Amino acid sequence: MFGSQDLILIGIIVVVLFGATKLPQLGSGIGQAIRNFKKGISESEEIEAPKKSSKKEETQKKESD
């Protein structure tokens, strides 16, 4: 798909646009965003909606108290 010359050219363009000093910050920012995204997905799967108790269950609880 991409040849080695294409990848080198893209790398040079990225360095020119962002500067060599900003690349580590850009990389860590992207990595942190990916980690937060994965964490958010895994947490949303763990969260369950609370069960709604029926009126029958509520009256039984009140009677037992």
C-alpha positions as CSV (number, residue, x, y, z in Angstrom):
1,M,0.0,0.0,0.0
2,F,2.6,2.6,1.1
3,G,6.2,2.3,0.0
4,S,9.1,3.2,2.2
5,Q,9.6,6.4,0.3
6,D,6.0,7.4,0.9
7,L,6.3,6.7,4.7
8,I,9.6,8.8,4.9
9,L,7.9,11.7,3.1
10,I,4.9,11.5,5.4
11,G,7.3,11.5,8.4
12,I,9.1,14.5,7.1
13,I,5.9,16.4,6.6
14,V,4.8,15.5,10.2
15,V,8.1,16.8,11.6
16,V,7.8,20.0,9.6
17,L,4.2,20.6,10.7
18,F,4.5,19.8,14.4
19,G,8.2,20.3,15.0
20,A,10.6,17.8,16.6
21,T,10.0,19.0,20.1
22,K,6.2,18.6,19.9
23,L,6.2,15.0,18.6
24,P,6.7,13.3,22.0
25,Q,3.9,15.4,23.5
26,L,1.7,14.6,20.6
27,G,2.4,10.8,20.9
28,S,1.8,10.7,24.6
29,G,-1.4,12.7,24.2
30,I,-2.7,10.2,21.6
31,G,-1.7,7.2,23.8
32,Q,-3.5,8.7,26.8
33,A,-6.6,9.3,24.7
34,I,-6.6,5.7,23.5
35,R,-6.1,4.4,27.1
36,N,-9.0,6.6,28.4
37,F,-11.2,5.4,25.6
38,K,-10.5,1.7,26.3
39,K,-11.0,2.3,30.0
40,G,-14.3,4.0,29.4
41,I,-15.5,1.2,27.2
42,S,-14.6,-1.5,29.8
43,E,-16.2,0.5,32.6
44,S,-19.5,1.0,30.7
45,E,-19.7,-2.8,30.3
46,E,-19.3,-3.3,34.0
47,I,-22.0,-0.8,35.0
48,E,-25.4,-2.4,35.3
49,A,-28.7,-0.6,35.7
50,P,-30.2,-1.0,39.1
51,K,-33.1,-3.4,39.4
52,K,-36.5,-1.8,39.9
53,S,-38.4,-3.4,42.8
54,S,-42.0,-4.1,42.2
55,K,-44.7,-2.7,44.5
56,K,-45.3,-6.2,45.8
57,E,-41.7,-6.5,47.0
58,E,-41.8,-3.1,48.6
59,T,-44.9,-3.9,50.6
60,Q,-43.4,-7.2,51.7
61,K,-40.3,-5.3,52.9
62,K,-42.4,-2.8,54.8
63,E,-44.4,-5.6,56.5
64,S,-41.3,-7.5,57.5
65,D,-39.9,-4.4,59.2
